[in-house]
Amino acid sequence: MQKRCFLKISASFVFILFFMATFVQSADIKSRMQARLPQIIKLKTQGIIGENSQGLLEFRGANKNGADIVNAENADRQKIYKAIAKQQGVDVTLVSQKRAQQIRAKAGAGEWLQKPDGQWYKK
């Protein structure tokens, strides 16, 4: 009897730890993304990067200024897309493409965006 009770408590504890780790990770990702946002806006304004059709940042030319920022942002976005895909039971590609649609709809004038067919345009 005590063994069953211990197993139930252990399973509950593992679930709580998993939930807490996911919550903390999400909070960490959110704070990192917010901290990078001014730099990303600057890179977009300069025309160095744009938003591709997969919901990720992409360089528009040979200038790779801010590569560390772009790589870190894309890594965090991919983590989010994977978590959403797992939660919704869909392919991560669908999640990233839907996010790209949202980004295109909310993009500011002058931002570089990529259509689903791969064509780039300035909004």
Secondary structure, DSSP 8 states (H G I E B T S, - for coil): -HHHHHHHHHHHHHHHHHHHHHHHHHHHHHHHHHHHHHHHHHHHHTTSEEE-TTS-EEE-SS--TTHHHHHHHHHHHHHHHHHHHHHHTS-HHHHHHHHHHHHHHH--TT-EEE-TTS-EEE-
